[in-house]
Amino acid sequence: MRFGQYLRPLVAIVALVGPPAQAERLFIDEAEPMTPKSVAPGKAWEEEDLRLPPWPQERDLIEIKVDDPSARFRHFIDQRSLKTGRDGVVRFTLVSESSSGARNVSYEGIRCTPAGRYKTFAYGNNGRFEPTTAADQWQVIDKLGSQALRYDLWMHYLCIPRKLVARPRDQQLRLLRSGRVSMHDNAGFITN
């Protein structure tokens, strides 16, 4: 039997079956952009109204372990203020302490978007918060420099980057107390 004799029956079968129907396509030509689960299809994301937390108490501060031996500040999160809003934003009070003991206090939020976004809502002054100007916008979190702390919070403590959602609060607190989640645990496929 020659090669051509094998091909004729195969061509006849393919001609009878025909090309797959459009509805049965297994692959999509263009991937859809990744959208956080806090944004419903067809609905624009809307930020919640600002509600400032009470001033942080020393007993409620959890030190954040940062991978930077040259860091000049120690950083703490007030566990009482740590909350994820209906808008998907993880809000918290951040306390940064210099080696001399001077402290900066801010109330911030992180969105669990593909690159991470942050916003400072208020700064602490004399035991109370002062809201920032309305012009402050959500900023992309940079992995380096002064943003490294926020990057660590986004990537290893507060969000599940591959799912674009906030971790449950009990998991956030556990990670803050014990140390960040490994890169290995944050890698891989998105699961539903």
WOQUI-V471719 format. One record per residue. N is the residue number from 0. RES is the residue in three letters. OMEGA is omega in degrees with one decimal (999 if undefined). NEAR is the number of other ideal C-beta (glycine too) atoms within 8 Angstrom. Layout:
# WOQUI-V471719
N|RES|OMEGA|NEAR + N|RES|OMEGA|NEAR
This chain:
# WOQUI-V471719
0|MET|-179.6|3 + 1|ARG|-178.3|4 + 2|PHE|-178.9|5 + 3|GLY|-179.5|6 + 4|GLN|177.6|7 + 5|TYR|-174.3|8 + 6|LEU|-176.4|8 + 7|ARG|179.0|8 + 8|PRO|180.0|7 + 9|LEU|178.3|8 + 10|VAL|179.8|8 + 11|ALA|179.3|8 + 12|ILE|179.8|8 + 13|VAL|179.9|7 + 14|ALA|179.4|7 + 15|LEU|-177.9|6 + 16|VAL|178.9|5 + 17|GLY|-179.3|4 + 18|PRO|-179.5|3 + 19|PRO|178.4|5 + 20|ALA|-178.5|5 + 21|GLN|-177.5|5 + 22|ALA|-177.4|4 + 23|GLU|-179.2|6 + 24|ARG|-178.3|7 + 25|LEU|-176.5|3 + 26|PHE|179.0|4 + 27|ILE|-178.9|6 + 28|ASP|-178.2|3 + 29|GLU|176.8|4 + 30|ALA|176.9|4 + 31|GLU|178.2|6 + 32|PRO|179.4|4 + 33|MET|-178.2|6 + 34|THR|177.4|8 + 35|PRO|-178.5|12 + 36|LYS|178.9|8 + 37|SER|179.3|8 + 38|VAL|179.4|10 + 39|ALA|178.7|4 + 40|PRO|178.0|5 + 41|GLY|-178.6|3 + 42|LYS|179.1|6 + 43|ALA|178.3|4 + 44|TRP|-179.6|9 + 45|GLU|-178.7|5 + 46|GLU|176.9|5 + 47|GLU|174.5|9 + 48|ASP|-177.8|3 + 49|LEU|172.8|7 + 50|ARG|-176.4|5 + 51|LEU|-179.4|8 + 52|PRO|173.1|12 + 53|PRO|179.2|5 + 54|TRP|-177.5|9 + 55|PRO|175.8|14 + 56|GLN|-177.6|8 + 57|GLU|-176.2|5 + 58|ARG|-177.5|4 + 59|ASP|-177.0|9 + 60|LEU|175.7|12 + 61|ILE|179.5|11 + 62|GLU|178.7|7 + 63|ILE|178.5|12 + 64|LYS|-177.0|6 + 65|VAL|179.0|9 + 66|ASP|-179.9|4 + 67|ASP|-178.0|6 + 68|PRO|-178.7|3 + 69|SER|-177.7|4 + 70|ALA|-179.1|7 + 71|ARG|-178.2|5 + 72|PHE|166.9|8 + 73|ARG|-176.1|7 + 74|HIS|-179.2|12 + 75|PHE|172.5|13 + 76|ILE|175.5|14 + 77|ASP|-175.6|16 + 78|GLN|178.5|10 + 79|ARG|-176.6|9 + 80|SER|-175.8|13 + 81|LEU|-178.5|12 + 82|LYS|172.1|8 + 83|THR|-177.8|8 + 84|GLY|176.2|8 + 85|ARG|178.9|4 + 86|ASP|178.5|9 + 87|GLY|-179.0|14 + 88|VAL|174.6|11 + 89|VAL|-177.9|14 + 90|ARG|-176.0|13 + 91|PHE|171.9|13 + 92|THR|-179.9|13 + 93|LEU|176.4|12 + 94|VAL|178.8|13 + 95|SER|-174.8|12 + 96|GLU|178.8|10 + 97|SER|179.3|9 + 98|SER|178.1|5 + 99|SER|178.8|4 + 100|GLY|177.5|6 + 101|ALA|-176.7|6 + 102|ARG|168.8|8 + 103|ASN|-179.2|8 + 104|VAL|177.8|13 + 105|SER|174.0|12 + 106|TYR|-170.6|16 + 107|GLU|175.9|13 + 108|GLY|176.1|10 + 109|ILE|174.1|15 + 110|ARG|-178.8|13 + 111|CYS|178.6|16 + 112|THR|-177.5|8 + 113|PRO|179.3|6 + 114|ALA|-177.1|6 + 115|GLY|177.0|16 + 116|ARG|178.8|11 + 117|TYR|177.4|14 + 118|LYS|173.7|11 + 119|THR|-177.4|10 + 120|PHE|-175.6|13 + 121|ALA|173.8|12 + 122|TYR|179.7|11 + 123|GLY|179.7|13 + 124|ASN|177.2|7 + 125|ASN|174.6|3 + 126|GLY|176.2|5 + 127|ARG|-178.5|7 + 128|PHE|174.0|12 + 129|GLU|-179.5|8 + 130|PRO|175.8|8 + 131|THR|-179.4|8 + 132|THR|-179.7|5 + 133|ALA|-177.5|3 + 134|ALA|-178.9|4 + 135|ASP|-177.7|8 + 136|GLN|174.9|5 + 137|TRP|-178.1|6 + 138|GLN|174.6|7 + 139|VAL|-179.9|6 + 140|ILE|177.5|13 + 141|ASP|-177.5|9 + 142|LYS|-173.3|6 + 143|LEU|173.4|5 + 144|GLY|-175.5|5 + 145|SER|-179.8|5 + 146|GLN|-175.5|11 + 147|ALA|178.4|12 + 148|LEU|179.8|10 + 149|ARG|176.7|12 + 150|TYR|178.2|12 + 151|ASP|178.4|13 + 152|LEU|180.0|11 + 153|TRP|-171.8|15 + 154|MET|-168.1|11 + 155|HIS|-174.0|9 + 156|TYR|-167.5|14 + 157|LEU|-174.9|11 + 158|CYS|167.9|14 + 159|ILE|-170.9|10 + 160|PRO|-177.1|11 + 161|ARG|179.1|9 + 162|LYS|-179.7|8 + 163|LEU|176.3|13 + 164|VAL|175.6|11 + 165|ALA|173.0|11 + 166|ARG|172.7|11 + 167|PRO|-175.0|6 + 168|ARG|-179.2|9 + 169|ASP|177.1|6 + 170|GLN|176.6|8 + 171|GLN|-179.1|14 + 172|LEU|179.1|11 + 173|ARG|179.9|8 + 174|LEU|178.5|13 + 175|LEU|-178.9|11 + 176|ARG|-172.1|6 + 177|SER|-177.0|5 + 178|GLY|-171.7|4 + 179|ARG|177.0|9 + 180|VAL|-176.7|7 + 181|SER|176.1|6 + 182|MET|179.9|5 + 183|HIS|179.7|5 + 184|ASP|178.7|6 + 185|ASN|-176.8|11 + 186|ALA|173.1|6 + 187|GLY|-176.0|3 + 188|PHE|174.5|4 + 189|ILE|178.0|5 + 190|THR|178.8|4 + 191|ASN|999|2
